[in-house]
Amino acid sequence: MRGWVLLTGRLLACRTLAEVIQVLTRRCVARYLGILPVLWLLLERLHVREIINRYCPTEGQVDHGAVSVVMILNRLVAPRPLYQVMDWLAGTVLSDYLGVPAAKFNDDRLGRTLDALAAHTQAIWQAIVSQALLYDKIDLSVLFYDLTALVMAGDYSESELVNYGFAHNTPSDKQKVKVGLVVSADGGLPCLFQAWNGRTADKATVEKNMEALRALLTARHCNTQQVLIVGDSANLSSELAMAYAKHHLKSNGAPKPNCATRLWVNWCRSKPA
């Protein structure tokens, strides 16, 4: 009450509109809004925080799900190194949404969350993808599979992934990690991903991708006879055609090596009951 009395007194003492504005904005707090509320609702719809907390429970003051949401939104809106995320967060509405002070999101806490996530990335991603498939009813009848390479800078002598190797999109004298992706034609949803050693040949990734993809389609009760997988000719050989048969998946063949489109198309067929 005393604060309101003081404020009223200051307003009555004002002689111009400019002085009124100065009194009213003296304690104004600015927060960045932008697209954050929309992205926040999207992550809530996908149950990202709950899924991460299910796989990475913690007794810490701030749960790993909340920290992950902050890092995800930071990467989407205004990417910062870990030690600057706390300052960015302090200028947004996110700490109010989370009910946690921005000072709690220091780089040590963010690093601990990344360590906790590392052992569960595949399971967490599949759980989130399942939410997207359930909510948006994404059509999985046409899927694309390919690999890309990410150049890495620094010392990774103990890494199982970072290595020198050939990739069309990167120089061979650079360390890299290869990433395989299965993406739906409908909505461009990355349904599956797998990180590979930079020296791994593209064809060496295909059979494991078959296994993971067939498991995904089976779990979604998809009719695998109607699922079309499209990729380039670097991902098919006579040996892999036999692998399709071994996994009860049938290939209808690859194009000739000199085909300009360099595409291969495979029909995934489940073994009859």
C-alpha positions as CSV (number, residue, x, y, z in Angstrom):
1,M,0.0,0.0,0.0
2,R,2.8,2.4,0.9
3,G,4.3,1.8,-2.6
4,W,1.1,2.8,-4.3
5,V,0.8,5.9,-2.2
6,L,4.3,7.0,-3.1
7,L,3.6,6.3,-6.8
8,T,0.4,8.2,-6.7
9,G,2.2,11.2,-5.1
10,R,4.8,11.2,-7.8
11,L,2.2,11.1,-10.6
12,L,0.3,14.0,-9.1
13,A,3.5,16.0,-9.0
14,C,4.1,15.5,-12.7
15,R,3.5,18.6,-14.9
16,T,4.0,17.0,-18.4
17,L,3.2,13.7,-20.0
18,A,6.9,13.0,-20.4
19,E,7.3,13.2,-16.6
20,V,4.4,10.7,-16.2
21,I,6.1,8.3,-18.6
22,Q,9.4,8.6,-16.8
23,V,7.7,7.7,-13.4
24,L,5.8,4.8,-14.8
25,T,8.8,3.3,-16.7
26,R,11.4,3.8,-14.1
27,R,10.9,0.2,-12.8
28,C,10.1,-1.3,-16.2
29,V,11.6,-4.7,-17.0
30,A,12.1,-5.6,-20.6
31,R,11.9,-9.3,-21.7
32,Y,12.5,-10.8,-25.2
33,L,9.4,-12.5,-26.5
34,G,9.7,-13.1,-30.2
35,I,8.7,-16.6,-31.3
36,L,9.6,-18.2,-28.0
37,P,6.0,-18.7,-26.8
38,V,5.2,-20.6,-30.1
39,L,8.3,-22.8,-29.8
40,W,7.6,-23.4,-26.1
41,L,4.1,-24.7,-26.9
42,L,5.5,-26.9,-29.6
43,L,8.0,-28.5,-27.2
44,E,5.2,-28.9,-24.6
45,R,3.0,-30.6,-27.2
46,L,5.8,-33.1,-27.9
47,H,6.3,-33.6,-24.2
48,V,10.0,-33.0,-24.5
49,R,10.6,-32.0,-20.9
50,E,8.7,-35.0,-19.5
51,I,10.4,-37.5,-21.9
52,I,13.9,-36.3,-21.0
53,N,13.1,-36.4,-17.3
54,R,11.8,-39.9,-17.7
55,Y,15.1,-41.1,-19.2
56,C,17.4,-38.7,-17.2
57,P,15.9,-38.3,-13.7
58,T,17.8,-36.1,-11.3
59,E,17.7,-34.9,-7.7
60,G,19.2,-31.6,-8.6
61,Q,17.5,-28.3,-8.1
62,V,16.7,-28.0,-11.8
63,D,15.6,-31.0,-13.8
64,H,17.4,-32.1,-17.0
65,G,14.2,-31.6,-19.0
66,A,14.0,-27.9,-18.1
67,V,17.7,-27.4,-18.9
68,S,17.3,-29.2,-22.2
69,V,14.3,-27.0,-23.2
70,V,16.4,-23.9,-22.5
71,M,19.3,-25.2,-24.7
72,I,16.9,-26.3,-27.5
73,L,15.2,-22.9,-27.6
74,N,18.6,-21.1,-27.5
75,R,19.8,-23.1,-30.5
76,L,16.6,-22.4,-32.4
77,V,16.4,-18.6,-31.6
78,A,19.8,-17.2,-30.8
79,P,22.7,-19.8,-30.6
80,R,25.2,-19.1,-27.8
81,P,28.1,-21.0,-26.3
82,L,27.2,-22.6,-23.0
83,Y,28.8,-19.9,-20.8
84,Q,26.6,-17.3,-22.5
85,V,23.2,-19.1,-22.3
86,M,22.5,-17.9,-18.8
87,D,22.8,-14.2,-19.9
88,W,20.6,-14.8,-22.9
89,L,18.0,-16.5,-20.7
90,A,17.9,-13.6,-18.3
91,G,16.7,-11.4,-21.1
92,T,13.8,-13.7,-22.2
93,V,10.5,-14.7,-20.7
94,L,11.7,-18.3,-20.3
95,S,12.7,-18.2,-16.7
96,D,9.2,-16.9,-15.9
97,Y,7.7,-19.8,-17.8
98,L,9.9,-22.3,-16.1
99,G,9.6,-20.7,-12.6
100,V,13.4,-21.0,-12.2
101,P,15.9,-18.1,-12.0
102,A,18.1,-17.6,-14.9
103,A,21.2,-17.8,-12.6
104,K,20.5,-21.5,-12.1
105,F,21.4,-22.2,-15.8
106,N,25.1,-21.8,-15.6
107,D,27.4,-23.6,-18.0
108,D,28.3,-26.3,-15.4
109,R,24.7,-27.3,-15.1
110,L,24.2,-27.3,-18.9
111,G,27.3,-29.5,-19.3
112,R,26.0,-32.0,-16.7
113,T,22.7,-32.2,-18.6
114,L,24.5,-32.9,-21.9
115,D,26.5,-35.6,-20.2
116,A,23.2,-37.1,-18.8
117,L,21.6,-37.0,-22.3
118,A,24.5,-38.7,-24.1
119,A,23.6,-42.2,-23.0
120,H,19.9,-41.9,-24.0
121,T,19.8,-39.8,-27.2
122,Q,18.4,-42.5,-29.4
123,A,15.7,-43.5,-27.0
124,I,14.7,-39.9,-26.2
125,W,14.6,-39.0,-29.9
126,Q,12.4,-42.0,-30.7
127,A,10.0,-41.1,-27.9
128,I,9.7,-37.5,-29.2
129,V,9.3,-38.7,-32.8
130,S,6.5,-41.0,-31.6
131,Q,4.7,-37.9,-30.1
132,A,5.0,-36.1,-33.4
133,L,3.7,-39.0,-35.4
134,L,0.8,-39.4,-33.0
135,Y,-0.2,-35.8,-33.0
136,D,0.4,-34.8,-36.6
137,K,-0.5,-38.1,-38.2
138,I,2.6,-38.0,-40.4
139,D,2.5,-40.2,-43.5
140,L,5.5,-42.7,-43.5
141,S,4.7,-44.2,-46.9
142,V,7.7,-42.4,-48.5
143,L,11.0,-42.1,-46.7
144,F,14.5,-40.8,-47.7
145,Y,17.8,-42.1,-46.4
146,D,21.2,-40.5,-46.9
147,L,24.3,-39.5,-45.0
148,T,26.2,-36.3,-44.5
149,A,29.5,-35.4,-42.8
150,L,30.1,-32.8,-40.1
151,V,33.6,-31.3,-39.9
152,M,35.1,-31.3,-36.4
153,A,37.8,-28.9,-35.1
154,G,39.9,-29.7,-32.1
155,D,41.6,-32.7,-30.5
156,Y,39.5,-35.8,-30.6
157,S,42.2,-38.5,-30.1
158,E,40.0,-40.5,-27.8
159,S,36.8,-40.2,-29.7
160,E,35.1,-43.2,-31.3
161,L,33.4,-41.1,-33.9
162,V,35.7,-38.3,-35.0
163,N,38.0,-39.6,-37.7
164,Y,39.5,-38.8,-41.2
165,G,37.6,-40.2,-44.1
166,F,36.0,-39.6,-47.5
167,A,32.8,-37.6,-47.8
168,H,31.5,-35.8,-50.8
169,N,30.6,-32.6,-48.9
170,T,33.8,-32.2,-46.9
171,P,37.6,-32.2,-47.6
172,S,39.3,-35.6,-46.9
173,D,42.0,-33.9,-44.8
174,K,39.5,-32.8,-42.2
175,Q,38.2,-34.7,-39.2
176,K,34.6,-35.5,-39.4
177,V,31.6,-37.4,-38.0
178,K,29.1,-38.9,-40.4
179,V,25.3,-38.8,-39.7
180,G,22.7,-41.0,-41.3
181,L,19.2,-39.7,-41.5
182,V,15.8,-41.2,-42.4
183,V,13.4,-38.4,-43.2
184,S,9.7,-38.6,-44.1
185,A,8.5,-37.0,-47.3
186,D,5.5,-35.8,-45.4
187,G,6.6,-32.9,-43.2
188,G,10.3,-33.6,-43.5
189,L,10.4,-35.3,-40.1
190,P,13.8,-36.9,-39.2
191,C,12.4,-40.2,-38.0
192,L,15.8,-41.9,-37.4
193,F,19.4,-40.8,-37.0
194,Q,22.6,-42.5,-36.4
195,A,26.1,-41.0,-35.8
196,W,29.0,-42.9,-37.5
197,N,32.8,-42.8,-37.4
198,G,34.1,-40.4,-40.0
199,R,35.9,-43.2,-41.8
200,T,32.7,-45.3,-42.3
201,A,31.7,-46.0,-45.9
202,D,28.1,-45.1,-46.7
203,K,27.2,-48.7,-47.7
204,A,28.4,-50.0,-44.3
205,T,25.5,-48.0,-42.6
206,V,22.6,-49.4,-44.6
207,E,22.0,-52.7,-42.9
208,K,21.8,-51.3,-39.4
209,N,19.5,-48.6,-40.8
210,M,17.3,-51.3,-42.2
211,E,17.0,-52.9,-38.8
212,A,16.1,-49.7,-37.0
213,L,13.7,-48.6,-39.7
214,R,11.8,-51.9,-39.7
215,A,11.6,-51.8,-35.9
216,L,10.1,-48.2,-36.2
217,L,7.6,-49.2,-38.8
218,T,6.5,-52.3,-36.9
219,A,6.1,-50.3,-33.7
220,R,3.9,-47.8,-35.6
221,H,1.8,-50.7,-37.1
222,C,2.7,-49.5,-40.6
223,N,2.1,-51.7,-43.6
224,T,5.7,-52.1,-44.7
225,Q,4.6,-53.3,-48.1
226,Q,3.5,-49.8,-48.8
227,V,6.6,-48.0,-47.6
228,L,9.0,-46.6,-50.2
229,I,12.6,-45.8,-49.3
230,V,14.5,-43.5,-51.6
231,G,18.3,-43.0,-51.5
232,D,21.3,-42.6,-53.8
233,S,23.2,-45.4,-55.5
234,A,26.1,-45.1,-53.0
235,N,23.8,-46.9,-50.5
236,L,23.0,-50.0,-52.5
237,S,25.0,-53.0,-53.7
238,S,24.4,-56.7,-54.5
239,E,25.4,-57.6,-50.9
240,L,22.9,-55.1,-49.5
241,A,20.3,-56.5,-51.8
242,M,20.9,-59.9,-50.0
243,A,20.7,-58.1,-46.7
244,Y,17.3,-56.8,-47.6
245,A,16.2,-60.4,-48.2
246,K,17.7,-61.5,-44.9
247,H,15.7,-58.8,-43.0
248,H,12.6,-59.8,-45.0
249,L,12.8,-56.6,-47.0
250,K,12.6,-56.7,-50.7
251,S,14.5,-54.4,-53.1
252,N,13.2,-53.8,-56.6
253,G,16.8,-53.0,-57.8
254,A,19.1,-50.1,-58.3
255,P,19.5,-47.9,-61.4
256,K,22.4,-48.3,-63.7
257,P,25.7,-46.7,-62.4
258,N,25.6,-44.0,-65.2
259,C,22.0,-43.0,-64.5
260,A,21.9,-39.3,-64.2
261,T,19.5,-39.3,-61.2
262,R,21.6,-41.9,-59.3
263,L,18.7,-42.9,-57.2
264,W,17.7,-46.3,-55.8
265,V,14.3,-47.2,-54.7
266,N,13.4,-50.0,-52.3
267,W,10.1,-51.5,-51.3
268,C,10.1,-52.7,-47.7
269,R,8.1,-55.9,-47.5
270,S,7.5,-57.7,-44.3
271,K,7.7,-61.5,-44.2
272,P,4.2,-63.1,-44.6
273,A,2.9,-64.5,-41.3
